[in-house]
Amino acid sequence: MRAAATAAAVTAISRGTAWGAEGTPAAHTAKLPGVQRSRLSTTDTRTTWNRITTYNNFYEYAGSDDKTLPSLIAPGHLITTPWNIRIEGECARTGLMSLEEITRGQVLEERIYRHRCVEGWSMVIPWVGFPLAGLIAQCQPTAKARFLRFDSHYDIEQMPASRRLQFGWPYTEGLRMDEAMHPLTILAIGLYGEALPHQDGAPIRLVVPWKYGFKSLKSIVRIAFVEEQPLGTYQKVDPESYGFYANVNPDVPHPQWSQSTERRIGELRRRRTVRFNGYGNQVAALYAGMDLRALF
């Protein structure tokens, strides 16, 4: 049944059939228990639930940059129970960890973060999650672990539209160890106090708010502690346009458009983009002495 629905969606895309200007907002679920407020949250006005859950890049399901299709397809095809993440590489604890093991003992916080897409649009999203540093501590990395590599879930039977994109699936991204350990870097399991919707990267995703959104990979199934810098999916596909660091920088244009302004979803006028997405006071020291035009 799921495969049939997805096949119908892919057929509609290939024929140019409109699925409507609006996606389908995620259904609400019970509130996550024990969620605390965070001093690291922005006071910017939050983007609405309906907009956050109907305007998504999730290429595995859409097979394109259509923002509405993930809300129509992912909920019926992304199976999130049970969920395990494989831990491997330069660390003492390796093997499969269940989502329950990963979240056990972690203090959940609401982190209201600005989200800036490399395409020139932005949102303000009230994530629920915990610092990635907490999981890193559990895994006990060795001195050789200089980077982390993340892989997203990939199932071609449930994601047939992905065949249209030569991405070399699964979707992969990476962080330097000090970036991964930074207090702003979180693993998100919720949104607006509820469980993370499928189209937004359920059940667990990476969130790095000072980087372009493609670094914050969805539906994590593998984390590797590695010595060499990983090659991310976007960087592999188009290295002239997408670099490893992907820090929000209005002074470094994309080859096809300026990054000096952005369109916040729900607003009419464009607004000025701020370096590091406005988190420069917290993260600029990570890149001291680096040429951020060359190392974009």
C-alpha atoms as a printed R data frame, in Angstrom:
    type eleno elety resid chain resno      x      y       z
1   ATOM     1    CA   MET     A     1  0.000  0.000   0.000
2   ATOM     2    CA   ARG     A     2  2.812  2.394   0.925
3   ATOM     3    CA   ALA     A     3  4.741  1.513  -2.227
4   ATOM     4    CA   ALA     A     4  1.646  2.089  -4.343
5   ATOM     5    CA   ALA     A     5  1.068  5.511  -2.834
6   ATOM     6    CA   THR     A     6  4.675  6.496  -3.377
7   ATOM     7    CA   ALA     A     7  4.617  5.234  -6.953
8   ATOM     8    CA   ALA     A     8  1.543  7.364  -7.558
9   ATOM     9    CA   ALA     A     9  3.355 10.380  -6.176
10  ATOM    10    CA   VAL     A    10  6.369  9.766  -8.407
11  ATOM    11    CA   THR     A    11  4.096  9.362 -11.440
12  ATOM    12    CA   ALA     A    12  2.390 12.635 -10.619
13  ATOM    13    CA   ILE     A    13  5.730 14.423 -10.411
14  ATOM    14    CA   SER     A    14  6.998 12.991 -13.684
15  ATOM    15    CA   ARG     A    15  3.806 14.017 -15.481
16  ATOM    16    CA   GLY     A    16  3.783 17.467 -13.927
17  ATOM    17    CA   THR     A    17  0.552 16.777 -12.048
18  ATOM    18    CA   ALA     A    18  0.006 19.415  -9.354
19  ATOM    19    CA   TRP     A    19 -0.351 18.163  -5.817
20  ATOM    20    CA   GLY     A    20 -1.638 21.563  -4.724
21  ATOM    21    CA   ALA     A    21  0.080 24.679  -3.506
22  ATOM    22    CA   GLU     A    22 -0.100 23.418   0.080
23  ATOM    23    CA   GLY     A    23  1.271 20.311   1.689
24  ATOM    24    CA   THR     A    24 -0.427 18.431   4.510
25  ATOM    25    CA   PRO     A    25  0.469 19.693   8.007
26  ATOM    26    CA   ALA     A    26  1.674 16.995  10.376
27  ATOM    27    CA   ALA     A    27 -0.856 15.600  12.827
28  ATOM    28    CA   HIS     A    28 -0.322 16.678  16.399
29  ATOM    29    CA   THR     A    29  0.810 14.139  18.993
30  ATOM    30    CA   ALA     A    30  1.199 14.063  22.776
31  ATOM    31    CA   LYS     A    31  3.622 16.481  24.371
32  ATOM    32    CA   LEU     A    32  7.079 15.148  25.200
33  ATOM    33    CA   PRO     A    33  7.586 14.980  28.983
34  ATOM    34    CA   GLY     A    34 10.070 17.056  30.947
35  ATOM    35    CA   VAL     A    35 11.032 19.537  28.227
36  ATOM    36    CA   GLN     A    36 12.907 22.517  29.664
37  ATOM    37    CA   ARG     A    37 13.444 25.984  28.296
38  ATOM    38    CA   SER     A    38 16.918 26.961  27.139
39  ATOM    39    CA   ARG     A    39 18.837 30.203  27.487
40  ATOM    40    CA   LEU     A    40 20.248 29.467  24.027
41  ATOM    41    CA   SER     A    41 16.878 30.029  22.326
42  ATOM    42    CA   THR     A    42 16.298 33.060  20.129
43  ATOM    43    CA   THR     A    43 13.473 35.485  20.864
44  ATOM    44    CA   ASP     A    44 12.590 35.742  17.153
45  ATOM    45    CA   THR     A    45  8.972 35.000  16.256
46  ATOM    46    CA   ARG     A    46  8.536 31.279  15.653
47  ATOM    47    CA   THR     A    47  7.431 29.940  12.287
48  ATOM    48    CA   THR     A    48  4.063 28.198  12.568
49  ATOM    49    CA   TRP     A    49  3.658 24.430  12.899
50  ATOM    50    CA   ASN     A    50  1.793 24.268   9.599
51  ATOM    51    CA   ARG     A    51  4.557 26.025   7.681
52  ATOM    52    CA   ILE     A    52  7.371 24.048   9.298
53  ATOM    53    CA   THR     A    53  5.673 20.750   8.511
54  ATOM    54    CA   THR     A    54  4.620 21.541   4.926
55  ATOM    55    CA   TYR     A    55  7.725 23.302   3.580
56  ATOM    56    CA   ASN     A    56 10.581 20.819   3.603
57  ATOM    57    CA   ASN     A    57 13.532 19.621   1.606
58  ATOM    58    CA   PHE     A    58 13.563 15.831   1.914
59  ATOM    59    CA   TYR     A    59 15.020 14.648  -1.370
60  ATOM    60    CA   GLU     A    60 14.740 10.956  -0.599
61  ATOM    61    CA   TYR     A    61 10.947 11.275  -0.751
62  ATOM    62    CA   ALA     A    62 10.408 14.136  -3.197
63  ATOM    63    CA   GLY     A    63 13.125 13.271  -5.709
64  ATOM    64    CA   SER     A    64 13.325 17.021  -6.309
65  ATOM    65    CA   ASP     A    65 13.274 20.330  -4.448
66  ATOM    66    CA   ASP     A    66  9.469 20.266  -4.270
67  ATOM    67    CA   LYS     A    67  8.781 21.453  -0.716
68  ATOM    68    CA   THR     A    68  5.255 20.037  -0.333
69  ATOM    69    CA   LEU     A    69  5.793 16.413  -1.390
70  ATOM    70    CA   PRO     A    70  7.632 15.307   1.792
71  ATOM    71    CA   SER     A    71  4.562 16.161   3.883
72  ATOM    72    CA   LEU     A    72  2.431 14.044   1.555
73  ATOM    73    CA   ILE     A    73  4.755 11.047   1.235
74  ATOM    74    CA   ALA     A    74  7.044 10.719   4.273
75  ATOM    75    CA   PRO     A    75  4.356 10.128   6.938
76  ATOM    76    CA   GLY     A    76  3.156  6.977   5.192
77  ATOM    77    CA   HIS     A    77  6.570  5.587   4.315
78  ATOM    78    CA   LEU     A    78  9.104  6.442   7.023
79  ATOM    79    CA   ILE     A    79  8.918  3.699   9.641
80  ATOM    80    CA   THR     A    80 10.386  5.070  12.866
81  ATOM    81    CA   THR     A    81  9.719  2.232  15.335
82  ATOM    82    CA   PRO     A    82 11.983  0.550  16.177
83  ATOM    83    CA   TRP     A    83 14.872  2.927  15.454
84  ATOM    84    CA   ASN     A    84 18.577  2.240  15.889
85  ATOM    85    CA   ILE     A    85 21.741  4.197  15.176
86  ATOM    86    CA   ARG     A    86 24.961  2.362  14.406
87  ATOM    87    CA   ILE     A    87 27.992  3.857  16.159
88  ATOM    88    CA   GLU     A    88 31.350  3.040  14.595
89  ATOM    89    CA   GLY     A    89 34.910  4.174  14.118
90  ATOM    90    CA   GLU     A    90 37.363  5.697  16.554
91  ATOM    91    CA   CYS     A    91 35.462  5.287  19.811
92  ATOM    92    CA   ALA     A    92 35.234  2.865  22.707
93  ATOM    93    CA   ARG     A    93 31.528  2.167  22.361
94  ATOM    94    CA   THR     A    94 30.488  0.846  18.975
95  ATOM    95    CA   GLY     A    95 27.515 -1.085  17.664
96  ATOM    96    CA   LEU     A    96 23.796 -0.450  17.506
97  ATOM    97    CA   MET     A    97 22.158  1.922  19.963
98  ATOM    98    CA   SER     A    98 18.395  2.175  20.145
99  ATOM    99    CA   LEU     A    99 16.728  5.564  20.206
100 ATOM   100    CA   GLU     A   100 15.686  4.782  23.765
101 ATOM   101    CA   GLU     A   101 19.310  4.171  24.785
102 ATOM   102    CA   ILE     A   102 20.466  7.359  23.080
103 ATOM   103    CA   THR     A   103 17.889  9.568  24.763
104 ATOM   104    CA   ARG     A   104 17.979  7.886  28.191
105 ATOM   105    CA   GLY     A   105 19.272 10.310  30.807
106 ATOM   106    CA   GLN     A   106 19.399 13.266  28.415
107 ATOM   107    CA   VAL     A   107 17.703 16.487  29.519
108 ATOM   108    CA   LEU     A   108 15.358 17.578  26.748
109 ATOM   109    CA   GLU     A   109 15.323 21.296  25.998
110 ATOM   110    CA   GLU     A   110 13.298 23.474  23.691
111 ATOM   111    CA   ARG     A   111 15.836 25.170  21.436
112 ATOM   112    CA   ILE     A   112 14.234 27.911  19.349
113 ATOM   113    CA   TYR     A   113 16.743 28.319  16.527
114 ATOM   114    CA   ARG     A   114 16.948 30.277  13.325
115 ATOM   115    CA   HIS     A   115 17.160 27.950  10.334
116 ATOM   116    CA   ARG     A   116 18.727 29.261   7.109
117 ATOM   117    CA   CYS     A   117 18.526 27.242   3.907
118 ATOM   118    CA   VAL     A   118 21.254 27.617   1.302
119 ATOM   119    CA   GLU     A   119 18.449 28.317  -1.183
120 ATOM   120    CA   GLY     A   120 17.818 31.710   0.427
121 ATOM   121    CA   TRP     A   121 14.835 31.079   2.705
122 ATOM   122    CA   SER     A   122 14.678 30.788   6.471
123 ATOM   123    CA   MET     A   123 12.485 29.823   9.420
124 ATOM   124    CA   VAL     A   124 12.524 30.028  13.210
125 ATOM   125    CA   ILE     A   125 11.992 26.533  14.577
126 ATOM   126    CA   PRO     A   126 11.298 25.441  18.174
127 ATOM   127    CA   TRP     A   127 13.181 22.149  18.220
128 ATOM   128    CA   VAL     A   128 13.204 19.776  21.171
129 ATOM   129    CA   GLY     A   129 16.463 17.980  21.707
130 ATOM   130    CA   PHE     A   130 19.705 17.619  23.620
131 ATOM   131    CA   PRO     A   131 23.367 18.460  22.959
132 ATOM   132    CA   LEU     A   132 25.147 16.094  20.593
133 ATOM   133    CA   ALA     A   133 28.040 16.347  23.063
134 ATOM   134    CA   GLY     A   134 26.056 14.130  25.433
135 ATOM   135    CA   LEU     A   135 26.006 11.241  22.967
136 ATOM   136    CA   ILE     A   136 29.645 11.821  22.056
137 ATOM   137    CA   ALA     A   137 30.575 11.450  25.736
138 ATOM   138    CA   GLN     A   138 28.728  8.121  25.884
139 ATOM   139    CA   CYS     A   139 30.685  6.850  22.885
140 ATOM   140    CA   GLN     A   140 34.098  7.795  24.347
141 ATOM   141    CA   PRO     A   141 35.961  8.844  21.181
142 ATOM   142    CA   THR     A   142 39.666  8.187  20.877
143 ATOM   143    CA   ALA     A   143 42.301 10.843  20.165
144 ATOM   144    CA   LYS     A   144 42.115  9.891  16.471
145 ATOM   145    CA   ALA     A   145 38.481 10.985  16.183
146 ATOM   146    CA   ARG     A   146 38.778 14.430  14.593
147 ATOM   147    CA   PHE     A   147 35.481 14.391  12.698
148 ATOM   148    CA   LEU     A   148 32.018 12.863  12.841
149 ATOM   149    CA   ARG     A   149 30.262 11.435   9.776
150 ATOM   150    CA   PHE     A   150 26.478 11.052   9.745
151 ATOM   151    CA   ASP     A   151 24.342  8.916   7.431
152 ATOM   152    CA   SER     A   152 20.598  9.287   6.902
153 ATOM   153    CA   HIS     A   153 18.139  6.437   6.617
154 ATOM   154    CA   TYR     A   154 17.742  5.182   3.071
155 ATOM   155    CA   ASP     A   155 15.325  2.572   1.725
156 ATOM   156    CA   ILE     A   156 14.919  2.676  -2.032
157 ATOM   157    CA   GLU     A   157 11.694  0.631  -1.858
158 ATOM   158    CA   GLN     A   158 10.075  3.314   0.287
159 ATOM   159    CA   MET     A   159 11.853  6.178  -1.482
160 ATOM   160    CA   PRO     A   160 11.591  5.390  -5.219
161 ATOM   161    CA   ALA     A   161 11.601  9.075  -6.214
162 ATOM   162    CA   SER     A   162 15.202  9.234  -4.993
163 ATOM   163    CA   ARG     A   163 16.250  7.342  -8.141
164 ATOM   164    CA   ARG     A   164 15.854 10.613 -10.029
165 ATOM   165    CA   LEU     A   165 18.817 12.149  -8.180
166 ATOM   166    CA   GLN     A   166 22.400 10.951  -8.616
167 ATOM   167    CA   PHE     A   167 23.329 11.632  -4.995
168 ATOM   168    CA   GLY     A   168 25.087  8.380  -4.204
169 ATOM   169    CA   TRP     A   169 22.712  7.580  -1.360
170 ATOM   170    CA   PRO     A   170 22.549  7.514   1.605
171 ATOM   171    CA   TYR     A   171 22.670 11.219   2.355
172 ATOM   172    CA   THR     A   172 25.873 11.918   4.273
173 ATOM   173    CA   GLU     A   173 27.242 14.896   6.191
174 ATOM   174    CA   GLY     A   174 30.050 15.626   8.591
175 ATOM   175    CA   LEU     A   175 31.267 17.938  11.331
176 ATOM   176    CA   ARG     A   176 34.600 18.742  12.860
177 ATOM   177    CA   MET     A   177 34.782 17.413  16.422
178 ATOM   178    CA   ASP     A   178 34.790 20.858  18.016
179 ATOM   179    CA   GLU     A   179 31.708 21.810  15.977
180 ATOM   180    CA   ALA     A   180 29.964 18.622  17.069
181 ATOM   181    CA   MET     A   181 30.829 19.299  20.720
182 ATOM   182    CA   HIS     A   182 29.609 22.897  20.646
183 ATOM   183    CA   PRO     A   183 26.642 23.547  22.985
184 ATOM   184    CA   LEU     A   184 24.512 24.867  20.109
185 ATOM   185    CA   THR     A   185 24.768 21.578  18.190
186 ATOM   186    CA   ILE     A   186 21.880 19.304  19.094
187 ATOM   187    CA   LEU     A   187 20.157 16.082  18.208
188 ATOM   188    CA   ALA     A   188 16.489 16.973  17.783
189 ATOM   189    CA   ILE     A   189 13.678 14.527  18.513
190 ATOM   190    CA   GLY     A   190 10.812 16.999  18.712
191 ATOM   191    CA   LEU     A   191  9.156 20.110  17.370
192 ATOM   192    CA   TYR     A   192  6.824 22.474  19.235
193 ATOM   193    CA   GLY     A   193  7.076 20.154  22.239
194 ATOM   194    CA   GLU     A   194  5.822 17.119  20.306
195 ATOM   195    CA   ALA     A   195  7.550 14.189  18.598
196 ATOM   196    CA   LEU     A   196  9.404 15.167  15.442
197 ATOM   197    CA   PRO     A   197  7.153 14.804  12.360
198 ATOM   198    CA   HIS     A   198  8.264 12.425   9.637
199 ATOM   199    CA   GLN     A   199  8.756 15.130   7.002
200 ATOM   200    CA   ASP     A   200 11.030 17.067   9.357
201 ATOM   201    CA   GLY     A   201 13.466 14.201   9.848
202 ATOM   202    CA   ALA     A   202 11.896 11.845  12.383
203 ATOM   203    CA   PRO     A   203 12.702 10.337  14.710
204 ATOM   204    CA   ILE     A   204 16.071 11.999  15.317
205 ATOM   205    CA   ARG     A   205 18.040 14.538  13.315
206 ATOM   206    CA   LEU     A   206 21.036 16.825  13.552
207 ATOM   207    CA   VAL     A   207 20.589 20.587  14.051
208 ATOM   208    CA   VAL     A   208 23.540 22.986  13.619
209 ATOM   209    CA   PRO     A   209 21.971 26.464  13.573
210 ATOM   210    CA   TRP     A   210 24.917 28.521  12.324
211 ATOM   211    CA   LYS     A   211 25.282 26.419   9.169
212 ATOM   212    CA   TYR     A   212 23.118 26.134   6.080
213 ATOM   213    CA   GLY     A   213 20.299 23.655   6.525
214 ATOM   214    CA   PHE     A   214 21.757 20.901   4.338
215 ATOM   215    CA   LYS     A   215 24.300 20.204   7.093
216 ATOM   216    CA   SER     A   216 21.508 19.316   9.552
217 ATOM   217    CA   LEU     A   217 20.826 15.856   8.230
218 ATOM   218    CA   LYS     A   218 17.563 14.014   8.898
219 ATOM   219    CA   SER     A   219 16.637 10.552  10.162
220 ATOM   220    CA   ILE     A   220 20.099  9.542  11.403
221 ATOM   221    CA   VAL     A   221 20.990  5.845  11.240
222 ATOM   222    CA   ARG     A   222 24.802  5.931  11.446
223 ATOM   223    CA   ILE     A   223 27.392  8.049  13.254
224 ATOM   224    CA   ALA     A   224 31.066  7.345  12.596
225 ATOM   225    CA   PHE     A   225 34.014  8.824  14.492
226 ATOM   226    CA   VAL     A   226 36.686  9.316  11.843
227 ATOM   227    CA   GLU     A   227 40.169 10.741  11.442
228 ATOM   228    CA   GLU     A   228 39.725 12.241   7.957
229 ATOM   229    CA   GLN     A   229 37.289 14.967   6.908
230 ATOM   230    CA   PRO     A   230 34.107 13.354   5.539
231 ATOM   231    CA   LEU     A   231 32.739 14.211   2.117
232 ATOM   232    CA   GLY     A   232 29.145 15.404   2.395
233 ATOM   233    CA   THR     A   233 26.506 14.659  -0.215
234 ATOM   234    CA   TYR     A   234 26.123 18.237  -1.461
235 ATOM   235    CA   GLN     A   235 29.892 18.724  -1.556
236 ATOM   236    CA   LYS     A   236 30.338 15.478  -3.507
237 ATOM   237    CA   VAL     A   237 27.658 16.381  -6.050
238 ATOM   238    CA   ASP     A   238 28.680 20.035  -6.573
239 ATOM   239    CA   PRO     A   239 31.946 21.015  -4.841
240 ATOM   240    CA   GLU     A   240 32.031 24.407  -6.566
241 ATOM   241    CA   SER     A   241 28.775 25.420  -4.889
242 ATOM   242    CA   TYR     A   242 28.838 23.594  -1.557
243 ATOM   243    CA   GLY     A   243 31.748 23.298   0.846
244 ATOM   244    CA   PHE     A   244 32.392 21.211   3.917
245 ATOM   245    CA   TYR     A   245 31.876 24.008   6.441
246 ATOM   246    CA   ALA     A   246 28.681 25.551   5.005
247 ATOM   247    CA   ASN     A   247 28.673 28.358   7.557
248 ATOM   248    CA   VAL     A   248 25.993 30.948   6.829
249 ATOM   249    CA   ASN     A   249 27.922 33.798   5.217
250 ATOM   250    CA   PRO     A   250 26.263 36.697   3.364
251 ATOM   251    CA   ASP     A   251 29.634 37.631   1.851
252 ATOM   252    CA   VAL     A   252 30.051 34.353  -0.040
253 ATOM   253    CA   PRO     A   253 27.453 34.020  -2.805
254 ATOM   254    CA   HIS     A   254 26.207 30.775  -4.239
255 ATOM   255    CA   PRO     A   255 27.307 30.608  -7.909
256 ATOM   256    CA   GLN     A   256 23.675 31.150  -8.938
257 ATOM   257    CA   TRP     A   257 22.364 33.621  -6.336
258 ATOM   258    CA   SER     A   258 23.368 36.041  -3.611
259 ATOM   259    CA   GLN     A   259 23.370 34.989   0.031
260 ATOM   260    CA   SER     A   260 23.143 38.564   1.345
261 ATOM   261    CA   THR     A   261 19.390 38.357   2.021
262 ATOM   262    CA   GLU     A   262 16.816 35.721   2.823
263 ATOM   263    CA   ARG     A   263 13.063 35.199   2.680
264 ATOM   264    CA   ARG     A   264 11.719 34.195   6.050
265 ATOM   265    CA   ILE     A   265  8.763 31.897   5.491
266 ATOM   266    CA   GLY     A   266  5.589 33.757   6.430
267 ATOM   267    CA   GLU     A   267  7.022 37.230   5.778
268 ATOM   268    CA   LEU     A   268  6.589 39.349   2.663
269 ATOM   269    CA   ARG     A   269  9.862 41.259   2.601
270 ATOM   270    CA   ARG     A   270 13.349 39.838   2.414
271 ATOM   271    CA   ARG     A   271 15.623 40.415   5.361
272 ATOM   272    CA   ARG     A   272 19.370 40.804   5.647
273 ATOM   273    CA   THR     A   273 21.314 37.614   6.282
274 ATOM   274    CA   VAL     A   274 23.688 37.743   9.250
275 ATOM   275    CA   ARG     A   275 27.015 35.945   9.369
276 ATOM   276    CA   PHE     A   276 26.834 32.596  11.157
277 ATOM   277    CA   ASN     A   277 23.044 33.061  11.062
278 ATOM   278    CA   GLY     A   278 23.322 35.428  14.002
279 ATOM   279    CA   TYR     A   279 25.285 33.008  16.221
280 ATOM   280    CA   GLY     A   280 28.671 34.623  15.637
281 ATOM   281    CA   ASN     A   281 29.235 35.546  19.286
282 ATOM   282    CA   GLN     A   282 29.029 31.862  20.176
283 ATOM   283    CA   VAL     A   283 30.821 30.191  17.257
284 ATOM   284    CA   ALA     A   284 33.155 32.621  15.465
285 ATOM   285    CA   ALA     A   285 36.096 31.523  17.629
286 ATOM   286    CA   LEU     A   286 35.864 28.035  16.099
287 ATOM   287    CA   TYR     A   287 37.102 29.509  12.827
288 ATOM   288    CA   ALA     A   288 39.706 31.976  14.041
289 ATOM   289    CA   GLY     A   289 42.429 32.506  11.427
290 ATOM   290    CA   MET     A   290 40.523 30.646   8.688
291 ATOM   291    CA   ASP     A   291 39.733 32.138   5.300
292 ATOM   292    CA   LEU     A   292 35.966 31.603   5.277
293 ATOM   293    CA   ARG     A   293 35.705 32.690   1.645
294 ATOM   294    CA   ALA     A   294 37.955 29.830   0.576
295 ATOM   295    CA   LEU     A   295 36.754 27.382   3.224
296 ATOM   296    CA   PHE     A   296 33.041 27.903   2.634
